[in-house]
Amino acid sequence: MNAAEFGSYLKSLRTAQELTLSQLGEIIGYSNPYLSQIENGKKGIPSPELLKKMAEPLGVGYPQLLKQAGILPSELEETAKTMDEIKATYSEYEKASHNLLAANDAYEKATNELEQAEHELKALEDFGQNPPLDLIDFLNFPFITYKEKALTDKERQRILDMLAIMFPDYK
């Protein structure tokens, strides 16, 4: 690959990372004009040291840059290929691990919701088999909420106390 082709390759990597020449220059410590000359093929192939600085910000492995620049010795090409494969596999592993954790969380949430629904269904079935239901019995259902918050035993008792005040003749 000649200097112009390699410069074009570097530019494609930079734009894929959504970096300007100035941003890349700040990251690696080189000036915008110098990097522009490299991308235009006017400075030749950069040194291995500069390529090493560019690799991470450009989102590519250092051996890959060396290979594209024609600097990587042929005996190391297979090692570089293996390293790239390992990095790709690791990246896939991280994504799969993240997806597995998210799926596990969703499963636990669905299991909890299912258990709550089964409990509520059982209570409704019991209600259907034993009508009429006294208000006191109704207040003892575990799924009774107020503004989406489950009632505590203390709150249930406060309701009963208020009912006793409201209906003093009921015993």
VEXNUVEX-226013 format. One record per atom (N, C-alpha, C, O): residue in three letters; x, y, z. Coordinates in steps of 0.1 Angstrom, whole numbers, padded with zeros to 4 digits, always signed. Layout:
// VEXNUVEX-226013
alaXYZ
...
***
This chain:
// VEXNUVEX-226013
met+0009-0012+0000
met+0000+0000+0000
met+0009+0012+0000
met+0018+0013+0008
asn+0006+0022-0009
asn+0014+0034-0009
asn+0010+0044+0001
asn-0001+0042+0007
ala+0017+0055+0002
ala+0014+0065+0012
ala+0000+0071+0011
ala-0007+0073+0021
ala-0004+0074-0002
ala-0017+0080-0004
ala-0028+0070+0000
ala-0038+0074+0006
glu-0027+0057-0004
glu-0037+0047+0000
glu-0038+0045+0015
glu-0048+0044+0021
phe-0026+0045+0021
phe-0026+0043+0036
phe-0032+0056+0042
phe-0039+0054+0052
gly-0029+0067+0037
gly-0035+0080+0043
gly-0050+0079+0042
gly-0057+0084+0051
ser-0055+0075+0031
ser-0069+0074+0028
ser-0075+0064+0038
ser-0086+0066+0044
tyr-0068+0053+0041
tyr-0072+0043+0050
tyr-0073+0049+0064
tyr-0083+0046+0071
leu-0063+0056+0068
leu-0063+0063+0081
leu-0075+0072+0083
leu-0082+0073+0093
lys-0077+0080+0072
lys-0088+0089+0072
lys-0102+0082+0074
lys-0111+0087+0081
ser-0103+0071+0067
ser-0116+0063+0069
ser-0118+0058+0083
ser-0129+0058+0088
leu-0107+0054+0089
leu-0107+0050+0103
leu-0111+0061+0112
leu-0120+0060+0121
arg-0105+0073+0110
arg-0108+0085+0118
arg-0122+0089+0117
arg-0129+0092+0127
thr-0127+0090+0105
thr-0141+0094+0103
thr-0151+0084+0108
thr-0162+0088+0113
ala-0148+0071+0108
ala-0156+0061+0113
ala-0157+0063+0129
ala-0168+0059+0134
gln-0147+0068+0135
gln-0147+0071+0149
gln-0153+0084+0152
gln-0154+0089+0164
glu-0157+0092+0142
glu-0163+0105+0143
glu-0153+0115+0150
glu-0157+0123+0158
leu-0141+0114+0146
leu-0130+0123+0151
leu-0126+0133+0140
leu-0125+0129+0129
thr-0124+0145+0144
thr-0118+0155+0135
thr-0103+0153+0136
thr-0098+0147+0145
leu-0096+0159+0126
leu-0081+0159+0127
leu-0076+0166+0140
leu-0067+0161+0146
ser-0083+0176+0144
ser-0079+0184+0156
ser-0081+0175+0168
ser-0072+0174+0177
gln-0092+0168+0169
gln-0094+0159+0180
gln-0084+0148+0181
gln-0079+0145+0192
leu-0082+0142+0170
leu-0072+0131+0169
leu-0058+0136+0173
leu-0051+0130+0181
gly-0054+0148+0168
gly-0042+0154+0171
gly-0040+0157+0186
gly-0030+0155+0192
glu-0051+0162+0193
glu-0051+0164+0207
glu-0048+0151+0215
glu-0041+0151+0225
ile-0055+0140+0210
ile-0054+0127+0217
ile-0040+0122+0216
ile-0034+0117+0226
ile-0034+0123+0204
ile-0021+0116+0202
ile-0009+0126+0203
ile+0003+0121+0203
gly-0011+0139+0204
gly-0001+0148+0206
gly+0006+0153+0193
gly+0018+0156+0193
tyr-0001+0153+0182
tyr+0004+0157+0169
tyr-0005+0168+0163
tyr-0017+0169+0167
ser+0001+0176+0155
ser-0007+0188+0149
ser-0017+0184+0138
ser-0014+0174+0132
asn-0027+0191+0137
asn-0037+0190+0127
asn-0030+0190+0113
asn-0033+0181+0105
pro-0022+0200+0109
pro-0016+0200+0096
pro-0007+0188+0093
pro-0007+0182+0082
tyr+0000+0183+0103
tyr+0009+0171+0101
tyr+0000+0159+0098
tyr+0003+0151+0089
leu-0011+0157+0106
leu-0020+0146+0103
leu-0027+0147+0090
leu-0029+0137+0083
ser-0030+0159+0086
ser-0036+0161+0073
ser-0027+0157+0062
ser-0031+0151+0052
gln-0014+0160+0063
gln-0004+0156+0053
gln-0002+0141+0052
gln+0000+0136+0042
ile-0003+0134+0064
ile-0003+0120+0064
ile-0015+0114+0056
ile-0013+0105+0048
glu-0027+0119+0059
glu-0039+0114+0053
glu-0039+0117+0038
glu-0045+0110+0030
asn-0032+0128+0034
asn-0031+0131+0019
asn-0020+0124+0012
asn-0018+0126+0000
gly-0012+0116+0020
gly-0001+0109+0014
gly+0012+0117+0012
gly+0021+0112+0005
lys+0012+0129+0017
lys+0024+0138+0015
lys+0035+0135+0025
lys+0046+0140+0022
lys+0033+0128+0035
lys+0043+0126+0046
lys+0048+0112+0045
lys+0057+0108+0053
gly+0043+0103+0037
gly+0047+0089+0037
gly+0040+0081+0048
gly+0031+0086+0054
ile+0045+0069+0049
ile+0039+0060+0059
ile+0044+0065+0073
ile+0056+0067+0075
pro+0035+0067+0083
pro+0040+0071+0096
pro+0049+0060+0103
pro+0049+0049+0099
ser+0056+0065+0113
ser+0065+0056+0120
ser+0057+0046+0129
ser+0045+0049+0132
pro+0063+0035+0132
pro+0056+0025+0141
pro+0051+0032+0154
pro+0041+0029+0160
glu+0059+0041+0159
glu+0056+0048+0172
glu+0043+0056+0170
glu+0035+0056+0179
leu+0042+0063+0159
leu+0030+0071+0157
leu+0018+0062+0155
leu+0007+0065+0159
leu+0020+0052+0147
leu+0009+0042+0145
leu+0004+0036+0158
leu-0008+0034+0160
lys+0013+0034+0167
lys+0009+0028+0180
lys+0000+0038+0188
lys-0009+0034+0194
lys+0004+0051+0187
lys-0004+0061+0193
lys-0018+0063+0187
lys-0028+0066+0193
met-0019+0060+0174
met-0031+0062+0166
met-0041+0050+0168
met-0053+0052+0166
ala-0035+0039+0171
ala-0043+0026+0170
ala-0056+0027+0179
ala-0067+0025+0173
glu-0055+0030+0191
glu-0067+0030+0200
glu-0077+0041+0196
glu-0089+0037+0195
pro-0073+0053+0194
pro-0083+0063+0190
pro-0090+0060+0177
pro-0101+0064+0175
leu-0083+0053+0168
leu-0089+0050+0155
leu-0097+0037+0156
leu-0103+0033+0146
gly-0097+0030+0168
gly-0105+0018+0169
gly-0100+0006+0162
gly-0108-0002+0158
val-0087+0005+0161
val-0081-0006+0154
val-0069-0011+0161
val-0063-0003+0169
gly-0065-0023+0160
gly-0054-0029+0167
gly-0040-0024+0161
gly-0040-0021+0149
tyr-0031-0022+0169
tyr-0017-0018+0165
tyr-0012-0027+0154
tyr-0006-0022+0144
pro-0013-0040+0156
pro-0007-0049+0145
pro-0015-0047+0132
pro-0008-0048+0121
gln-0027-0044+0133
gln-0035-0042+0120
gln-0030-0030+0113
gln-0028-0030+0101
leu-0027-0019+0121
leu-0021-0007+0114
leu-0007-0010+0108
leu-0004-0006+0097
leu+0001-0017+0115
leu+0014-0021+0110
leu+0013-0029+0097
leu+0020-0027+0088
lys+0003-0039+0097
lys+0001-0047+0086
lys-0003-0039+0074
lys+0002-0040+0063
gln-0013-0030+0076
gln-0018-0021+0065
gln-0007-0012+0060
gln-0007-0009+0048
ala+0002-0008+0069
ala+0013+0001+0065
ala+0024-0007+0058
ala+0033+0000+0052
gly+0023-0020+0058
gly+0034-0028+0052
gly+0046-0029+0061
gly+0057-0032+0056
ile+0045-0026+0074
ile+0056-0026+0083
ile+0057-0039+0091
ile+0068-0043+0095
leu+0046-0046+0092
leu+0045-0058+0100
leu+0053-0069+0094
leu+0050-0073+0082
pro+0063-0075+0100
pro+0070-0086+0095
pro+0061-0098+0092
pro+0051-0100+0100
ser+0063-0105+0081
ser+0054-0116+0077
ser+0053-0127+0088
ser+0042-0133+0089
glu+0063-0129+0096
glu+0062-0139+0106
glu+0053-0135+0117
glu+0049-0144+0125
leu+0050-0122+0119
leu+0041-0118+0129
leu+0027-0116+0124
leu+0018-0114+0132
glu+0025-0117+0111
glu+0011-0115+0106
glu+0001-0125+0112
glu-0010-0122+0115
glu+0005-0138+0113
glu-0004-0148+0118
glu-0007-0145+0133
glu-0018-0147+0137
thr+0003-0140+0141
thr+0001-0137+0154
thr-0009-0125+0155
thr-0018-0125+0164
ala-0007-0115+0146
ala-0016-0103+0146
ala-0030-0108+0143
ala-0040-0103+0149
lys-0032-0117+0133
lys-0045-0122+0130
lys-0051-0129+0142
lys-0063-0127+0144
thr-0044-0137+0149
thr-0049-0144+0160
thr-0053-0134+0171
thr-0063-0136+0178
met-0045-0124+0173
met-0048-0114+0183
met-0061-0107+0180
met-0070-0104+0188
asp-0063-0103+0167
asp-0075-0097+0163
asp-0088-0106+0165
asp-0098-0101+0169
glu-0086-0119+0162
glu-0097-0128+0164
glu-0100-0130+0179
glu-0112-0130+0183
ile-0090-0129+0187
ile-0092-0130+0202
ile-0099-0118+0207
ile-0109-0119+0215
lys-0095-0106+0202
lys-0102-0094+0206
lys-0117-0094+0201
lys-0126-0090+0209
ala-0119-0099+0189
ala-0133-0099+0184
ala-0141-0109+0192
ala-0153-0107+0196
thr-0135-0121+0196
thr-0142-0131+0204
thr-0145-0125+0218
thr-0156-0127+0223
tyr-0136-0118+0224
tyr-0138-0112+0237
tyr-0149-0102+0236
tyr-0157-0101+0245
ser-0149-0094+0226
ser-0160-0084+0224
ser-0173-0090+0223
ser-0183-0086+0229
glu-0174-0101+0216
glu-0187-0109+0215
glu-0190-0115+0229
glu-0202-0115+0232
tyr-0180-0119+0236
tyr-0183-0125+0249
tyr-0188-0114+0259
tyr-0198-0117+0266
glu-0183-0102+0258
glu-0188-0091+0266
glu-0202-0088+0263
glu-0210-0086+0272
lys-0205-0087+0250
lys-0219-0084+0246
lys-0228-0095+0251
lys-0239-0093+0256
ala-0224-0108+0249
ala-0233-0119+0253
ala-0235-0119+0268
ala-0246-0122+0273
ser-0224-0116+0276
ser-0225-0115+0291
ser-0235-0104+0295
ser-0243-0106+0303
his-0234-0093+0288
his-0243-0082+0291
his-0258-0086+0288
his-0267-0083+0296
asn-0260-0092+0276
asn-0273-0097+0272
asn-0278-0107+0282
asn-0290-0108+0285
leu-0269-0116+0287
leu-0273-0126+0296
leu-0278-0120+0310
leu-0288-0124+0315
leu-0271-0110+0314
leu-0275-0103+0327
leu-0288-0096+0325
leu-0296-0097+0334
ala-0290-0090+0314
ala-0303-0083+0311
ala-0314-0093+0310
ala-0325-0091+0316
ala-0311-0104+0304
ala-0322-0115+0303
ala-0325-0121+0317
ala-0337-0123+0320
asn-0315-0122+0325
asn-0317-0128+0338
asn-0325-0118+0347
asn-0335-0122+0354
asp-0322-0105+0346
asp-0330-0095+0353
asp-0345-0095+0348
asp-0354-0094+0356
ala-0347-0096+0335
ala-0360-0096+0329
ala-0368-0109+0334
ala-0380-0109+0337
tyr-0360-0120+0334
tyr-0366-0133+0339
tyr-0371-0132+0353
tyr-0382-0136+0357
glu-0362-0126+0362
glu-0366-0124+0376
glu-0378-0115+0378
glu-0387-0118+0386
lys-0378-0104+0370
lys-0390-0095+0371
lys-0402-0102+0366
lys-0413-0101+0373
ala-0402-0110+0355
ala-0413-0117+0350
ala-0418-0128+0360
ala-0430-0130+0362
thr-0408-0134+0367
thr-0412-0144+0377
thr-0419-0138+0388
thr-0429-0143+0393
asn-0414-0127+0393
asn-0420-0120+0404
asn-0435-0115+0401
asn-0444-0117+0408
glu-0436-0110+0388
glu-0449-0106+0384
glu-0459-0117+0383
glu-0471-0116+0386
leu-0453-0129+0378
leu-0462-0141+0376
leu-0466-0146+0390
leu-0478-0149+0392
glu-0457-0146+0400
glu-0461-0150+0413
glu-0471-0141+0419
glu-0481-0146+0425
gln-0470-0128+0417
gln-0480-0118+0422
gln-0493-0121+0415
gln-0504-0120+0422
ala-0493-0123+0402
ala-0505-0125+0395
ala-0512-0138+0399
ala-0524-0138+0401
glu-0504-0148+0402
glu-0510-0161+0406
glu-0516-0159+0420
glu-0527-0165+0423
his-0510-0152+0429
his-0515-0149+0442
his-0528-0141+0441
his-0538-0144+0448
glu-0528-0131+0433
glu-0541-0123+0431
glu-0552-0131+0425
glu-0563-0130+0429
leu-0548-0140+0415
leu-0558-0149+0409
leu-0564-0158+0419
leu-0576-0160+0420
lys-0556-0164+0428
lys-0561-0173+0438
lys-0570-0165+0448
lys-0581-0170+0451
ala-0566-0153+0451
ala-0575-0145+0460
ala-0588-0142+0453
ala-0599-0142+0459
leu-0588-0139+0440
leu-0600-0136+0433
leu-0609-0149+0431
leu-0621-0148+0432
glu-0602-0160+0429
glu-0610-0173+0428
glu-0616-0176+0442
glu-0628-0180+0442
asp-0609-0174+0453
asp-0615-0176+0466
asp-0627-0166+0468
asp-0637-0170+0473
phe-0625-0154+0463
phe-0636-0144+0464
phe-0648-0149+0456
phe-0659-0148+0461
gly-0646-0154+0444
gly-0656-0159+0436
gly-0664-0171+0442
gly-0676-0172+0439
gln-0657-0179+0450
gln-0664-0190+0456
gln-0671-0187+0469
gln-0679-0195+0474
asn-0668-0176+0475
asn-0673-0172+0488
asn-0679-0158+0489
asn-0676-0152+0499
pro-0687-0154+0479
pro-0693-0141+0481
pro-0704-0141+0492
pro-0708-0152+0495
pro-0709-0131+0497
pro-0703-0117+0497
pro-0691-0116+0506
pro-0689-0124+0515
leu-0684-0106+0503
leu-0671-0103+0510
leu-0673-0091+0519
leu-0677-0080+0515
asp-0669-0093+0531
asp-0670-0082+0541
asp-0658-0073+0538
asp-0647-0078+0534
leu-0660-0060+0541
leu-0649-0050+0538
leu-0637-0054+0546
leu-0625-0051+0541
ile-0638-0059+0558
ile-0627-0063+0566
ile-0619-0074+0559
ile-0606-0073+0559
asp-0626-0084+0554
asp-0619-0094+0547
asp-0612-0089+0534
asp-0601-0093+0531
phe-0619-0080+0527
phe-0613-0074+0515
phe-0600-0066+0519
phe-0590-0068+0512
leu-0600-0059+0530
leu-0588-0052+0534
leu-0576-0061+0537
leu-0564-0057+0537
asn-0579-0074+0540
asn-0568-0084+0543
asn-0562-0090+0531
asn-0552-0097+0532
phe-0568-0087+0519
phe-0561-0092+0506
phe-0547-0086+0505
phe-0546-0074+0507
pro-0537-0094+0502
pro-0524-0088+0501
pro-0521-0079+0490
pro-0512-0071+0490
phe-0530-0079+0479
phe-0527-0071+0468
phe-0535-0058+0468
phe-0535-0051+0458
ile-0541-0055+0479
ile-0548-0042+0480
ile-0537-0031+0481
ile-0528-0031+0489
thr-0539-0021+0472
thr-0530-0009+0471
thr-0537+0004+0472
thr-0550+0004+0470
tyr-0530+0014+0475
tyr-0535+0028+0474
tyr-0525+0036+0466
tyr-0513+0037+0470
lys-0529+0041+0454
lys-0520+0048+0446
lys-0507+0040+0443
lys-0496+0045+0443
glu-0510+0027+0439
glu-0500+0018+0435
glu-0490+0014+0446
glu-0479+0008+0443
lys-0493+0017+0458
lys-0484+0013+0470
lys-0492+0003+0478
lys-0503+0006+0482
ala-0486-0009+0481
ala-0493-0019+0490
ala-0495-0013+0504
ala-0486-0006+0509
leu-0506-0016+0509
leu-0510-0011+0522
leu-0502-0020+0533
leu-0501-0032+0532
thr-0497-0013+0543
thr-0491-0020+0554
thr-0502-0024+0564
thr-0513-0019+0563
asp-0498-0032+0574
asp-0507-0036+0584
asp-0512-0024+0592
asp-0524-0023+0596
lys-0503-0015+0595
lys-0507-0003+0602
lys-0517+0006+0594
lys-0526+0011+0600
glu-0515+0007+0581
glu-0524+0015+0573
glu-0538+0008+0572
glu-0548+0014+0572
arg-0538-0005+0572
arg-0550-0013+0571
arg-0558-0010+0584
arg-0570-0009+0584
gln-0551-0011+0595
gln-0557-0008+0608
gln-0563+0006+0609
gln-0574+0008+0614
arg-0556+0016+0604
arg-0561+0030+0604
arg-0574+0031+0596
arg-0583+0038+0600
ile-0575+0023+0585
ile-0587+0023+0577
ile-0598+0017+0585
ile-0609+0023+0585
leu-0596+0006+0592
leu-0606+0000+0600
leu-0610+0010+0611
leu-0622+0010+0615
asp-0601+0017+0617
asp-0604+0027+0628
asp-0613+0038+0622
asp-0622+0042+0629
met-0610+0042+0610
met-0618+0053+0604
met-0632+0047+0601
met-0642+0055+0602
leu-0633+0035+0596
leu-0646+0029+0594
leu-0654+0028+0606
leu-0666+0030+0606
ala-0648+0025+0618
ala-0655+0024+0630
ala-0660+0038+0634
ala-0671+0038+0640
ile-0653+0048+0631
ile-0658+0062+0634
ile-0669+0065+0625
ile-0679+0071+0629
met-0668+0062+0612
met-0678+0065+0602
met-0691+0057+0604
met-0702+0062+0601
phe-0690+0045+0609
phe-0701+0036+0610
phe-0702+0031+0625
phe-0699+0019+0627
pro-0705+0040+0634
pro-0705+0036+0648
pro-0716+0026+0652
pro-0714+0018+0662
asp-0726+0025+0644
asp-0737+0016+0647
asp-0734+0001+0643
asp-0741-0008+0647
tyr-0724+0000+0634
tyr-0720-0014+0629
tyr-0711-0020+0639
tyr-0702-0014+0644
lys-0714-0032+0642
lys-0706-0039+0652
lys-0699-0051+0646
lys-0691-0058+0653
***
